[in-house]
Amino acid sequence: MQVAVGKPAPDLFEFAAKSMLADNRKCIVIEDSVSGILAANAARMYAVGFVGGSHGSDELAQRLSAANAKVVIDRMDKLLKIIDAFLARK
């Protein structure tokens, strides 16, 4: 076991960033669960909600938004614009 506590605790995302020598605030997390969005936010990462999977729905999109996903997408081809905007912020 590499982390003691699972989502919604930030441990997993913090471990991943540390393993890659990355600054948490420069990381984007794509998540399809409320607990994942909460974990990403707790780790101070940019949380993107994804509802394009077989379990995606309008209700899930609302729950991910309510959990403070910065944006919610239903197709991965929308991700490039999000990454470009993320990289362009100051």
N, CA, C and O atoms as a GROMACS GRO file, in nm:
protein
  360
    1MET      N    1   0.084  -0.117   0.000
    1MET     CA    2   0.000   0.000   0.000
    1MET      C    3   0.090   0.125   0.000
    1MET      O    4   0.179   0.139   0.084
    2GLN      N    5   0.064   0.214  -0.096
    2GLN     CA    6   0.150   0.332  -0.108
    2GLN      C    7   0.093   0.456  -0.040
    2GLN      O    8   0.166   0.550  -0.011
    3VAL      N    9  -0.038   0.456  -0.012
    3VAL     CA   10  -0.099   0.564   0.064
    3VAL      C   11  -0.188   0.504   0.172
    3VAL      O   12  -0.249   0.398   0.153
    4ALA      N   13  -0.194   0.571   0.285
    4ALA     CA   14  -0.269   0.517   0.398
    4ALA      C   15  -0.419   0.540   0.385
    4ALA      O   16  -0.499   0.459   0.433
    5VAL      N   17  -0.457   0.650   0.321
    5VAL     CA   18  -0.597   0.689   0.315
    5VAL      C   19  -0.636   0.712   0.169
    5VAL      O   20  -0.564   0.778   0.094
    6GLY      N   21  -0.750   0.657   0.129
    6GLY     CA   22  -0.799   0.674  -0.008
    6GLY      C   23  -0.880   0.801  -0.026
    6GLY      O   24  -0.897   0.879   0.068
    7LYS      N   25  -0.931   0.820  -0.147
    7LYS     CA   26  -1.016   0.934  -0.177
    7LYS      C   27  -1.138   0.931  -0.085
    7LYS      O   28  -1.188   0.823  -0.055
    8PRO      N   29  -1.184   1.044  -0.040
    8PRO     CA   30  -1.157   1.180  -0.082
    8PRO      C   31  -1.037   1.248  -0.016
    8PRO      O   32  -1.017   1.368  -0.035
    9ALA      N   33  -0.958   1.175   0.059
    9ALA     CA   34  -0.833   1.232   0.111
    9ALA      C   35  -0.739   1.259  -0.007
    9ALA      O   36  -0.746   1.189  -0.108
   10PRO      N   37  -0.653   1.357   0.003
   10PRO     CA   38  -0.564   1.394  -0.108
   10PRO      C   39  -0.442   1.304  -0.123
   10PRO      O   40  -0.363   1.324  -0.215
   11ASP      N   41  -0.424   1.206  -0.035
   11ASP     CA   42  -0.300   1.128  -0.028
   11ASP      C   43  -0.256   1.070  -0.162
   11ASP      O   44  -0.138   1.079  -0.198
   12LEU      N   45  -0.348   1.009  -0.236
   12LEU     CA   46  -0.312   0.945  -0.363
   12LEU      C   47  -0.258   1.045  -0.463
   12LEU      O   48  -0.155   1.020  -0.526
   13PHE      N   49  -0.325   1.158  -0.478
   13PHE     CA   50  -0.281   1.259  -0.573
   13PHE      C   51  -0.151   1.325  -0.528
   13PHE      O   52  -0.064   1.354  -0.610
   14GLU      N   53  -0.136   1.347  -0.399
   14GLU     CA   54  -0.012   1.404  -0.348
   14GLU      C   55   0.104   1.307  -0.370
   14GLU      O   56   0.215   1.349  -0.404
   15PHE      N   57   0.080   1.179  -0.350
   15PHE     CA   58   0.182   1.077  -0.374
   15PHE      C   59   0.223   1.076  -0.521
   15PHE      O   60   0.342   1.070  -0.553
   16ALA      N   61   0.125   1.081  -0.610
   16ALA     CA   62   0.155   1.080  -0.754
   16ALA      C   63   0.238   1.201  -0.794
   16ALA      O   64   0.336   1.188  -0.867
   17ALA      N   65   0.198   1.320  -0.746
   17ALA     CA   66   0.273   1.441  -0.780
   17ALA      C   67   0.415   1.434  -0.725
   17ALA      O   68   0.511   1.467  -0.795
   18LYS      N   69   0.429   1.392  -0.601
   18LYS     CA   70   0.562   1.382  -0.540
   18LYS      C   71   0.648   1.282  -0.617
   18LYS      O   72   0.768   1.305  -0.637
   19SER      N   73   0.589   1.171  -0.660
   19SER     CA   74   0.662   1.070  -0.735
   19SER      C   75   0.715   1.123  -0.868
   19SER      O   76   0.819   1.079  -0.917
   20MET      N   77   0.642   1.220  -0.924
   20MET     CA   78   0.682   1.278  -1.053
   20MET      C   79   0.754   1.412  -1.035
   20MET      O   80   0.781   1.482  -1.133
   21LEU      N   81   0.785   1.447  -0.909
   21LEU     CA   82   0.851   1.574  -0.877
   21LEU      C   83   0.773   1.693  -0.932
   21LEU      O   84   0.831   1.790  -0.980
   22ALA      N   85   0.640   1.685  -0.923
   22ALA     CA   86   0.553   1.789  -0.977
   22ALA      C   87   0.495   1.873  -0.863
   22ALA      O   88   0.467   1.822  -0.754
   23ASP      N   89   0.476   2.001  -0.890
   23ASP     CA   90   0.407   2.091  -0.799
   23ASP      C   91   0.257   2.062  -0.810
   23ASP      O   92   0.202   2.064  -0.920
   24ASN      N   93   0.193   2.035  -0.699
   24ASN     CA   94   0.050   2.004  -0.700
   24ASN      C   95  -0.032   2.108  -0.776
   24ASN      O   96  -0.125   2.073  -0.849
   25ARG      N   97   0.003   2.235  -0.759
   25ARG     CA   98  -0.075   2.342  -0.823
   25ARG      C   99  -0.058   2.346  -0.973
   25ARG      O  100  -0.127   2.421  -1.042
   26LYS      N  101   0.034   2.266  -1.025
   26LYS     CA  102   0.054   2.258  -1.169
   26LYS      C  103   0.002   2.127  -1.228
   26LYS      O  104   0.034   2.091  -1.341
   27CYS      N  105  -0.080   2.057  -1.150
   27CYS     CA  106  -0.135   1.928  -1.192
   27CYS      C  107  -0.283   1.941  -1.227
   27CYS      O  108  -0.357   2.016  -1.164
   28ILE      N  109  -0.323   1.867  -1.328
   28ILE     CA  110  -0.464   1.855  -1.367
   28ILE      C  111  -0.508   1.712  -1.335
   28ILE      O  112  -0.439   1.616  -1.370
   29VAL      N  113  -0.621   1.700  -1.270
   29VAL     CA  114  -0.679   1.570  -1.239
   29VAL      C  115  -0.811   1.558  -1.315
   29VAL      O  116  -0.895   1.648  -1.308
   30ILE      N  117  -0.828   1.449  -1.388
   30ILE     CA  118  -0.955   1.422  -1.456
   30ILE      C  119  -1.022   1.311  -1.377
   30ILE      O  120  -0.968   1.201  -1.363
   31GLU      N  121  -1.141   1.340  -1.325
   31GLU     CA  122  -1.209   1.248  -1.235
   31GLU      C  123  -1.355   1.230  -1.272
   31GLU      O  124  -1.420   1.322  -1.321
   32ASP      N  125  -1.405   1.110  -1.249
   32ASP     CA  126  -1.546   1.082  -1.276
   32ASP      C  127  -1.623   1.050  -1.147
   32ASP      O  128  -1.730   0.990  -1.151
   33SER      N  129  -1.566   1.091  -1.033
   33SER     CA  130  -1.634   1.067  -0.906
   33SER      C  131  -1.623   1.190  -0.816
   33SER      O  132  -1.527   1.267  -0.824
   34VAL      N  133  -1.722   1.206  -0.733
   34VAL     CA  134  -1.721   1.317  -0.637
   34VAL      C  135  -1.602   1.304  -0.544
   34VAL      O  136  -1.534   1.403  -0.516
   35SER      N  137  -1.575   1.183  -0.496
   35SER     CA  138  -1.462   1.166  -0.404
   35SER      C  139  -1.330   1.202  -0.472
   35SER      O  140  -1.240   1.254  -0.407
   36GLY      N  141  -1.318   1.175  -0.600
   36GLY     CA  142  -1.197   1.212  -0.673
   36GLY      C  143  -1.182   1.363  -0.689
   36GLY      O  144  -1.072   1.416  -0.676
   37ILE      N  145  -1.293   1.431  -0.716
   37ILE     CA  146  -1.290   1.578  -0.726
   37ILE      C  147  -1.253   1.638  -0.591
   37ILE      O  148  -1.171   1.730  -0.584
   38LEU      N  149  -1.312   1.586  -0.484
   38LEU     CA  150  -1.279   1.636  -0.351
   38LEU      C  151  -1.132   1.613  -0.318
   38LEU      O  152  -1.067   1.700  -0.260
   39ALA      N  153  -1.080   1.497  -0.355
   39ALA     CA  154  -0.938   1.466  -0.330
   39ALA      C  155  -0.847   1.558  -0.410
   39ALA      O  156  -0.747   1.608  -0.357
   40ALA      N  157  -0.880   1.581  -0.535
   40ALA     CA  158  -0.799   1.670  -0.619
   40ALA      C  159  -0.797   1.812  -0.561
   40ALA      O  160  -0.692   1.875  -0.555
   41ASN      N  161  -0.913   1.860  -0.520
   41ASN     CA  162  -0.920   1.993  -0.460
   41ASN      C  163  -0.840   1.999  -0.330
   41ASN      O  164  -0.770   2.097  -0.304
   42ALA      N  165  -0.851   1.896  -0.248
   42ALA     CA  166  -0.776   1.893  -0.122
   42ALA      C  167  -0.626   1.892  -0.146
   42ALA      O  168  -0.549   1.940  -0.064
   43ALA      N  169  -0.585   1.836  -0.260
   43ALA     CA  170  -0.443   1.832  -0.296
   43ALA      C  171  -0.401   1.961  -0.368
   43ALA      O  172  -0.286   1.974  -0.410
   44ARG      N  173  -0.493   2.055  -0.382
   44ARG     CA  174  -0.466   2.182  -0.451
   44ARG      C  175  -0.434   2.162  -0.598
   44ARG      O  176  -0.348   2.231  -0.654
   45MET      N  177  -0.502   2.068  -0.661
   45MET     CA  178  -0.485   2.041  -0.803
   45MET      C  179  -0.608   2.089  -0.879
   45MET      O  180  -0.715   2.108  -0.820
   46TYR      N  181  -0.593   2.108  -1.009
   46TYR     CA  182  -0.702   2.156  -1.095
   46TYR      C  183  -0.791   2.036  -1.129
   46TYR      O  184  -0.749   1.945  -1.201
   47ALA      N  185  -0.911   2.037  -1.077
   47ALA     CA  186  -1.002   1.922  -1.089
   47ALA      C  187  -1.097   1.938  -1.207
   47ALA      O  188  -1.173   2.035  -1.214
   48VAL      N  189  -1.091   1.842  -1.299
   48VAL     CA  190  -1.180   1.838  -1.415
   48VAL      C  191  -1.273   1.718  -1.398
   48VAL      O  192  -1.227   1.605  -1.382
   49GLY      N  193  -1.402   1.743  -1.401
   49GLY     CA  194  -1.499   1.635  -1.393
   49GLY      C  195  -1.522   1.574  -1.531
   49GLY      O  196  -1.526   1.646  -1.631
   50PHE      N  197  -1.537   1.443  -1.535
   50PHE     CA  198  -1.561   1.374  -1.662
   50PHE      C  199  -1.687   1.288  -1.650
   50PHE      O  200  -1.698   1.204  -1.561
   51VAL      N  201  -1.781   1.311  -1.741
   51VAL     CA  202  -1.907   1.236  -1.740
   51VAL      C  203  -1.931   1.164  -1.872
   51VAL      O  204  -2.046   1.135  -1.906
   52GLY      N  205  -1.827   1.135  -1.945
   52GLY     CA  206  -1.840   1.071  -2.075
   52GLY      C  207  -1.843   0.920  -2.070
   52GLY      O  208  -1.863   0.855  -2.173
   53GLY      N  209  -1.822   0.861  -1.952
   53GLY     CA  210  -1.823   0.716  -1.940
   53GLY      C  211  -1.964   0.662  -1.938
   53GLY      O  212  -2.061   0.737  -1.945
   54SER      N  213  -1.975   0.531  -1.931
   54SER     CA  214  -2.106   0.466  -1.935
   54SER      C  215  -2.194   0.504  -1.817
   54SER      O  216  -2.317   0.494  -1.825
   55HIS      N  217  -2.135   0.548  -1.708
   55HIS     CA  218  -2.213   0.589  -1.590
   55HIS      C  219  -2.236   0.740  -1.585
   55HIS      O  220  -2.295   0.790  -1.490
   56GLY      N  221  -2.191   0.812  -1.686
   56GLY     CA  222  -2.208   0.957  -1.689
   56GLY      C  223  -2.354   0.995  -1.707
   56GLY      O  224  -2.430   0.926  -1.774
   57SER      N  225  -2.391   1.107  -1.645
   57SER     CA  226  -2.529   1.155  -1.653
   57SER      C  227  -2.530   1.304  -1.618
   57SER      O  228  -2.432   1.358  -1.569
   58ASP      N  229  -2.644   1.367  -1.645
   58ASP     CA  230  -2.660   1.507  -1.605
   58ASP      C  231  -2.652   1.520  -1.453
   58ASP      O  232  -2.597   1.617  -1.401
   59GLU      N  233  -2.706   1.421  -1.383
   59GLU     CA  234  -2.703   1.424  -1.236
   59GLU      C  235  -2.559   1.415  -1.185
   59GLU      O  236  -2.522   1.485  -1.091
   60LEU      N  237  -2.477   1.329  -1.247
   60LEU     CA  238  -2.336   1.320  -1.208
   60LEU      C  239  -2.265   1.451  -1.238
   60LEU      O  240  -2.185   1.498  -1.157
   61ALA      N  241  -2.292   1.510  -1.352
   61ALA     CA  242  -2.231   1.639  -1.386
   61ALA      C  243  -2.262   1.744  -1.280
   61ALA      O  244  -2.175   1.822  -1.242
   62GLN      N  245  -2.386   1.747  -1.233
   62GLN     CA  246  -2.425   1.842  -1.129
   62GLN      C  247  -2.352   1.813  -0.999
   62GLN      O  248  -2.309   1.905  -0.930
   63ARG      N  249  -2.338   1.685  -0.965
   63ARG     CA  250  -2.268   1.649  -0.841
   63ARG      C  251  -2.120   1.684  -0.848
   63ARG      O  252  -2.062   1.730  -0.750
   64LEU      N  253  -2.057   1.663  -0.964
   64LEU     CA  254  -1.916   1.698  -0.980
   64LEU      C  255  -1.897   1.849  -0.972
   64LEU      O  256  -1.801   1.897  -0.912
   65SER      N  257  -1.988   1.924  -1.032
   65SER     CA  258  -1.983   2.070  -1.022
   65SER      C  259  -2.001   2.116  -0.879
   65SER      O  260  -1.931   2.206  -0.833
   66ALA      N  261  -2.094   2.055  -0.808
   66ALA     CA  262  -2.119   2.091  -0.669
   66ALA      C  263  -1.998   2.059  -0.580
   66ALA      O  264  -1.978   2.122  -0.477
   67ALA      N  265  -1.919   1.960  -0.621
   67ALA     CA  266  -1.798   1.924  -0.547
   67ALA      C  267  -1.681   2.014  -0.585
   67ALA      O  268  -1.568   1.993  -0.539
   68ASN      N  269  -1.706   2.114  -0.667
   68ASN     CA  270  -1.609   2.215  -0.710
   68ASN      C  271  -1.513   2.169  -0.818
   68ASN      O  272  -1.397   2.208  -0.819
   69ALA      N  273  -1.562   2.086  -0.911
   69ALA     CA  274  -1.485   2.062  -1.032
   69ALA      C  275  -1.475   2.196  -1.104
   69ALA      O  276  -1.574   2.269  -1.114
   70LYS      N  277  -1.357   2.229  -1.154
   70LYS     CA  278  -1.340   2.358  -1.222
   70LYS      C  279  -1.421   2.362  -1.350
   70LYS      O  280  -1.472   2.467  -1.389
   71VAL      N  281  -1.432   2.247  -1.414
   71VAL     CA  282  -1.510   2.232  -1.536
   71VAL      C  283  -1.552   2.086  -1.544
   71VAL      O  284  -1.484   1.998  -1.490
   72VAL      N  285  -1.663   2.060  -1.612
   72VAL     CA  286  -1.709   1.923  -1.633
   72VAL      C  287  -1.723   1.902  -1.783
   72VAL      O  288  -1.784   1.982  -1.853
   73ILE      N  289  -1.664   1.793  -1.830
   73ILE     CA  290  -1.668   1.762  -1.974
   73ILE      C  291  -1.732   1.625  -1.995
   73ILE      O  292  -1.733   1.539  -1.907
   74ASP      N  293  -1.784   1.607  -2.117
   74ASP     CA  294  -1.845   1.479  -2.151
   74ASP      C  295  -1.771   1.407  -2.263
   74ASP      O  296  -1.807   1.296  -2.302
   75ARG      N  297  -1.666   1.473  -2.315
   75ARG     CA  298  -1.585   1.412  -2.421
   75ARG      C  299  -1.440   1.452  -2.400
   75ARG      O  300  -1.410   1.566  -2.367
   76MET      N  301  -1.351   1.357  -2.419
   76MET     CA  302  -1.208   1.384  -2.399
   76MET      C  303  -1.150   1.481  -2.502
   76MET      O  304  -1.047   1.543  -2.476
   77ASP      N  305  -1.214   1.494  -2.617
   77ASP     CA  306  -1.161   1.588  -2.715
   77ASP      C  307  -1.174   1.733  -2.668
   77ASP      O  308  -1.115   1.823  -2.729
   78LYS      N  309  -1.249   1.758  -2.562
   78LYS     CA  310  -1.259   1.891  -2.502
   78LYS      C  311  -1.142   1.921  -2.409
   78LYS      O  312  -1.124   2.035  -2.366
   79LEU      N  313  -1.066   1.821  -2.378
   79LEU     CA  314  -0.959   1.836  -2.279
   79LEU      C  315  -0.845   1.925  -2.327
   79LEU      O  316  -0.786   1.997  -2.246
   80LEU      N  317  -0.812   1.924  -2.455
   80LEU     CA  318  -0.701   2.006  -2.504
   80LEU      C  319  -0.723   2.154  -2.476
   80LEU      O  320  -0.629   2.224  -2.436
   81LYS      N  321  -0.844   2.204  -2.497
   81LYS     CA  322  -0.873   2.346  -2.468
   81LYS      C  323  -0.856   2.375  -2.320
   81LYS      O  324  -0.806   2.481  -2.282
   82ILE      N  325  -0.896   2.282  -2.237
   82ILE     CA  326  -0.884   2.300  -2.092
   82ILE      C  327  -0.737   2.305  -2.052
   82ILE      O  328  -0.697   2.390  -1.972
   83ILE      N  329  -0.658   2.216  -2.109
   83ILE     CA  330  -0.514   2.214  -2.079
   83ILE      C  331  -0.449   2.343  -2.128
   83ILE      O  332  -0.368   2.403  -2.057
   84ASP      N  333  -0.484   2.387  -2.249
   84ASP     CA  334  -0.428   2.513  -2.301
   84ASP      C  335  -0.462   2.630  -2.210
   84ASP      O  336  -0.375   2.713  -2.180
   85ALA      N  337  -0.586   2.638  -2.165
   85ALA     CA  338  -0.627   2.747  -2.075
   85ALA      C  339  -0.555   2.737  -1.942
   85ALA      O  340  -0.514   2.838  -1.885
   86PHE      N  341  -0.540   2.616  -1.892
   86PHE     CA  342  -0.470   2.594  -1.765
   86PHE      C  343  -0.325   2.641  -1.776
   86PHE      O  344  -0.274   2.709  -1.687
   87LEU      N  345  -0.259   2.606  -1.884
   87LEU     CA  346  -0.119   2.644  -1.904
   87LEU      C  347  -0.102   2.794  -1.927
   87LEU      O  348   0.003   2.850  -1.897
   88ALA      N  349  -0.205   2.858  -1.980
   88ALA     CA  350  -0.197   3.001  -2.010
   88ALA      C  351  -0.223   3.089  -1.888
   88ALA      O  352  -0.193   3.208  -1.891
   89ARG      N  353  -0.279   3.032  -1.782
   89ARG     CA  354  -0.309   3.114  -1.664
   89ARG      C  355  -0.181   3.156  -1.593
   89ARG      O  356  -0.077   3.090  -1.603
   90LYS      N  357  -0.192   3.265  -1.523
   90LYS     CA  358  -0.074   3.318  -1.454
   90LYS      C  359  -0.091   3.312  -1.306
   90LYS      O  360  -0.001   3.353  -1.232
   0.00000   0.00000   0.00000
